[in-house]
Amino acid sequence: MKRYEKIILTIFGVVFICQLFNFLGDSAFFAFSTWLLALSYFIGGYWLFRGNENRTQIITILSGIAFAIPLFNLPYLVWVRRDTYDYYLPIVNGVLFLFLIGYWIKNRESKVGFKKLKLIFIRSFSVLILTCFFTYTPISFKPYRDIIYYLNNGDKYLQSNMKMFDYSYLSEEALDNGNCDIAIKYAIEANKAGEIWLGISEEERKLWDNEEDVFLEQQRSKLRGTYGSLFDAYKCKADDYFNNKEYEKALNYYIKSNKALSSYSPKTEYWNLKHVFSINSQAVCYKKLNNYEYADSLFVKAIDEYTAIKGAEVGKDLALIYSNLADSMSDQAEYEYSNMFYKRSAKILQNDTLNEGNGKEMLKNYYGLIDNHFQTDSLKQVKLLLKKIHDKVDRSSSDFCRVNYYEGIYLYRIEKFKESDRVFSETLECFINTLKPEHQNIAEIYFVLSNVKMDLAEYDKAKKFIKLGMEITAKNYGLNSERYANYLKIDASIDKIQGNYKESETKYYKTLELYKNALGNRNSKIYDVLSSIANLEVILSRLDKAKIHSDNSMSIADDFIYFNRPTETNLINNAAYVNYYIGNYKKSDSLYRKSMDINRHFKAESRLSSIITLNGLGLLQTAKKEYKVADSLFTKALKLHDKLFLSNHPLNAIIHLNYANLKIEQNKIEEAKEMLFKSLNVNKKFIKEDHDTFADIYVALGDVSKKEKEYNLASDYYKKALEIYNQNFDSSHAKIVAIKKKI
């Protein structure tokens, strides 16, 4: 090695090391020493590397040029000013290095061999390692960033650029470990470091946020990595809150993630689709928070943006947005629109032949359609859909359990209660085998089983199942949730049937409070609760309150339903019963007739609600002294009842009691006694003997005894009735006042 080369290499090495220290002109010294070395090789390679062999002289000249080209660019690489052509510059030396290896292999037997060229080989290798490291090492390699950081000591902008990448990768690492808070912290630091790198002041940042400019857009794009990190970190936190059902907090973070995404993302398909999904996530949160108007507007916006990017017929993701919009429409009782969007989603999935495994999403749309058809009493459509999907589900999956669940609901709705009970029991076992014990689907099975058991008059089992469902729901949603209120309402109904009126009243009012807190003062859930409370008020002889609650129930229901479906006849029958009790016979008759017309229109005359309607009309005609008409109505009610249930059922006992009172009015004493004892014996099998229903029977038996002039027996019956009434009601109750007069 020549003395000159040693001197310039020493200068280069010292200046290179001095880059680690911040002093005035350090970058200029580094550039000068590097370019001096490169120029020396480029011009003087022949003199610096020449040997005694003439045949190697051309190699020395070419070597000097090969070393000079990548070395000349080295300062720009250290300053991280890479251009496309930079990646080609080390190739010249790389070719030389390979040539030298080949030359050595070819001449390894000669006397000269490789000895004369070994210093050129060492130089080539050293230059290759140095320049390739700074040219090809990715920014993701932490040691590379550290070296660049320290070699540019004093350059706060470039060092901030390295910090930006450090923080971004730390944010990604935190995300991989599921630590959203740490990811957010590092993403914010990365963004701040990036702004320092670009020299952005607070005033300029505000200007950037409010102006459109090509240059500004280019500058923004340099920070897209940090904004991508912010988007992912905020979304991570939002997803956590969403999964924990903290939808308001989730929405706040989805909005933050969307701001990071929409303000600085480049206009590429990838980022535009990210924006679509961000809008969809916000919309789902608004839906969960019952802000349907805003949710729907965002769903539509997401659909419009997606179709502008990908087209209207393509994409599993587009199908998901349509399905979410359909869910929202269903929540608002807009079932026709909901069905349209579910079908649209299903069609897109069918056309999406590029993506396999759309079965789950397709089933979700079918489930939504089935739910809607149940809501609109379109039971034939339910049956067709169940037949369509039954063979498409894996028998070992929870989807198979869910299809069975829907079949149980279908059987329940067509009032095949025993078959429904059997299917629900099988479904419960299926869910227990495929889901965790605390899964809400298991609670839902307990819920429907409780309803079936009530209709089958198995009240203790109904109570057991609803309690189990309430325990799971309380753990999953809390005691103050709308979901929990659904279960509490059924629990209140069971208490009412069993004569636990105070407990029932407390639970109904708590249910009402929970629904109002969750959904507002006028919502689609409370009118049914108000109707049940009105019925309870009749039992408790609070007729003024009963009328207020009944009228309020029908008024609120009018905002949500059209009173034209069989599922709504229970509400109508309850209102009719209240009006009968307060003596508004004309209104009561009109409501009962409306209920019958609805069932007739849907060919549902053999439904349970029809029995209740016939019984109510029988009571009404008895009160109007239309005994012959009342007789035929009670007869029809009993015949219809025997088609649905065995004769040993509480509803049968109620009809017999009412029918017996009609017979007493007609002075058909023997028939009345037979019916009363039938009612008494049936009720003993289902309800406790201090239930006020037994008091009603004893009053009627007392009236029969009185007509038979057996006054002592009549008095005994009246006293028995009074004793039971006193256990269940306040002293001012109408039945207590009336029985005291009889005694």
Secondary structure as UniProt FT lines:
FT   HELIX           3..18
FT   TURN            19..20
FT   TURN            24..25
FT   HELIX           26..49
FT   HELIX           54..56
FT   HELIX           57..72
FT   HELIX           74..78
FT   TURN            79..80
FT   HELIX           84..88
FT   HELIX           89..106
FT   TURN            107..109
FT   TURN            113..114
FT   HELIX           115..117
FT   HELIX           118..136
FT   TURN            139..140
FT   HELIX           142..151
FT   TURN            152..154
FT   HELIX           156..176
FT   TURN            177..178
FT   HELIX           180..198
FT   HELIX           202..210
FT   HELIX           214..221
FT   TURN            222..223
FT   HELIX           224..243
FT   TURN            244..245
FT   HELIX           247..264
FT   HELIX           269..288
FT   TURN            289..290
FT   HELIX           292..310
FT   HELIX           316..331
FT   TURN            332..333
FT   HELIX           335..351
FT   TURN            353..354
FT   HELIX           359..375
FT   TURN            376..377
FT   HELIX           379..389
FT   HELIX           390..392
FT   TURN            395..396
FT   HELIX           398..413
FT   TURN            414..415
FT   HELIX           417..434
FT   TURN            437..438
FT   HELIX           440..455
FT   TURN            456..457
FT   HELIX           459..477
FT   TURN            479..480
FT   HELIX           482..497
FT   TURN            498..499
FT   HELIX           501..519
FT   TURN            524..525
FT   HELIX           526..539
FT   TURN            540..541
FT   HELIX           543..557
FT   TURN            558..560
FT   HELIX           566..568
FT   HELIX           569..581
FT   TURN            582..583
FT   HELIX           585..601
FT   TURN            602..603
FT   TURN            605..606
FT   HELIX           608..623
FT   TURN            624..625
FT   HELIX           627..644
FT   HELIX           650..665
FT   TURN            666..667
FT   HELIX           669..684
FT   TURN            685..686
FT   TURN            689..690
FT   HELIX           692..707
FT   TURN            708..709
FT   HELIX           711..728
FT   TURN            731..732
FT   HELIX           734..742
//
